[in-house]
């Protein structure tokens, strides 16, 4: 998951601080999510999936298809 959320952020030319603001958390906490040092809560994963218009399955590597279908 950590690589996928980082790749999505970078592909959208966003900083960790940008995403932290969207998730209403501190940048250092979001950084820990990306590095896999902390488990990201389901509620934040849902927010990321909504923001990137993708599925939880994509974020959790259950599929390689990023499109909602």
N, C-alpha and C positions, 0 to 999 in steps of 0.2 A: 504494500500500500504506500509506503513511504516514497518509493521511486515514482509511482504513478501520480501522486499529488504534487510532487515537485515538478515532474515533467509537464503536467497540465498548467501549473503556475508559470513555468518558464515559457511554454508554448504560447501563452497569452500575454507575454511581456509584463508580468506582474512581479512585484517584490513580495517578500514574506510579510513585510509591513502592510502592503495592500490587502493581502488575504486575511491577516490578523484583524484588520479593521472590519472587514466584511463579517468575520466570525465573532467579532467583539471579544477578542482575547489579546493577550500580550504577544508581541512578535517573538520573544524568546520562547514562549510556550509553543507557538506554532512551529518554530524551528525544531523543537524537540519532537514534534509529531513527524516532521519531514525526515528527521534522522532516525526515527524509530526508537527514540529514547523514552517516549511516553505513548501509551495507547490513545488513539484519537477517539473521543466519544461518538457514539452512533449519531447523536443529534448534530454534531459538527460534520460528520460524513454526509449526512442527508443535506445539510446546507451547502456543502461543496458540490455534491452531485447536482443539486438544483442550480447553483451558480454556473457550473460548467455545462449544464444541460446534458448530463450523462447519467448513467445508472450506477447504483451501488455495486452491482455486479462488476462493472468495469473498474471502479475504484478498488475493489477487493480482489481483482484478478480472477474472477469467476468467468469472465469473458474478455476477449481482446477487442471486441466491437464497442467503440466509444459512443455510438449512435443509439439514441432511444428509438426503439421500433416496436 
